[in-house]
Amino acid sequence: IVLFLFMLCAAIFLTLHVRVGLNQELSLPKGSYMLDYFAALNKYFEVGVPVYFVTTAGYNFSTVDGMNGVCSSVGCYNNSMTQKIQYATRFPQV
């Protein structure tokens, strides 16, 4: 019982000190070209971690409807994924 209580307290203590997020460089293989990209982002922009949005499996990007569902330029759907993200950045309280 004493060992269980000790491990429970240690787990709670260590859980409160865990940093949120994953270092991007740790998630890539050592020879990846993305390492240079992340290094340039950190050096020149210093705006924080980029955000990536992943679509579910089976989303069809080869059709016009599929492309308009995720694009953010003229002619895209008003409710496309990137249009919603852009709207959320303008009105974060909505």
VMD Tcl script that draws the C-alpha trace (Angstrom):
set ca {
  {0.00 0.00 0.00}
  {2.85 2.36 0.82}
  {4.50 1.67 -2.54}
  {1.21 2.30 -4.34}
  {0.67 5.61 -2.52}
  {4.23 6.68 -3.24}
  {3.88 5.90 -6.95}
  {0.49 7.63 -7.11}
  {1.87 10.80 -5.54}
  {4.91 10.70 -7.81}
  {2.69 10.27 -10.88}
  {0.48 13.20 -9.89}
  {3.50 15.38 -9.16}
  {5.21 14.54 -12.45}
  {1.97 14.96 -14.43}
  {1.73 18.56 -13.25}
  {5.23 19.27 -14.57}
  {4.84 17.84 -18.08}
  {5.28 20.40 -20.87}
  {2.48 20.60 -23.40}
  {3.32 19.79 -27.01}
  {5.96 17.96 -28.92}
  {9.17 19.44 -30.20}
  {8.82 19.41 -33.97}
  {12.38 18.36 -34.57}
  {11.89 15.24 -32.48}
  {8.99 14.09 -34.62}
  {11.01 13.98 -37.85}
  {13.79 11.71 -39.09}
  {17.28 13.18 -38.94}
  {17.67 13.58 -42.71}
  {14.31 15.24 -43.32}
  {14.16 18.44 -45.38}
  {11.53 19.72 -42.94}
  {14.19 20.22 -40.27}
  {15.62 23.12 -42.29}
  {12.12 24.52 -42.72}
  {11.42 24.45 -38.98}
  {14.84 25.94 -38.23}
  {14.10 28.84 -40.61}
  {10.67 29.35 -39.02}
  {12.22 29.51 -35.57}
  {15.01 31.82 -36.69}
  {13.18 34.33 -38.86}
  {9.55 34.33 -37.84}
  {9.46 33.40 -34.15}
  {5.68 33.26 -34.16}
  {5.30 29.90 -32.52}
  {4.50 26.45 -33.67}
  {2.74 26.09 -37.02}
  {-0.63 24.40 -36.96}
  {-1.50 21.59 -39.31}
  {-5.03 20.42 -40.03}
  {-5.51 16.84 -41.12}
  {-8.52 15.64 -43.09}
  {-10.03 12.24 -42.45}
  {-9.17 9.28 -44.62}
  {-11.12 9.04 -47.80}
  {-11.41 12.74 -48.52}
  {-11.29 13.15 -52.29}
  {-8.97 15.99 -53.34}
  {-9.14 15.09 -57.02}
  {-12.64 16.49 -57.56}
  {-13.58 20.16 -57.85}
  {-15.87 19.86 -54.84}
  {-13.06 18.27 -52.84}
  {-10.61 21.04 -53.73}
  {-13.14 23.77 -53.00}
  {-13.82 22.20 -49.62}
  {-10.32 22.96 -48.38}
  {-9.07 25.91 -50.44}
  {-8.99 29.54 -49.36}
  {-8.78 31.56 -52.56}
  {-11.36 33.17 -54.82}
  {-14.05 30.75 -55.97}
  {-13.86 28.48 -52.96}
  {-16.82 27.57 -50.84}
  {-17.67 29.99 -48.04}
  {-17.73 27.09 -45.60}
  {-14.44 25.50 -46.70}
  {-12.04 24.38 -44.01}
  {-9.54 27.22 -44.49}
  {-12.29 29.84 -44.76}
  {-13.61 28.71 -41.38}
  {-10.12 28.88 -39.89}
  {-9.62 32.38 -41.30}
  {-12.99 33.44 -39.88}
  {-12.05 32.03 -36.49}
  {-8.86 34.12 -36.41}
  {-10.84 37.30 -37.10}
  {-13.57 36.59 -34.56}
  {-12.08 34.35 -31.86}
  {-14.97 34.91 -29.41}
  {-17.71 33.62 -31.77}
}
mol new
graphics top color blue
foreach p $ca { graphics top sphere $p radius 0.5 }
foreach p [lrange $ca 0 end-1] q [lrange $ca 1 end] { graphics top cylinder $p $q radius 0.2 }
display resetview
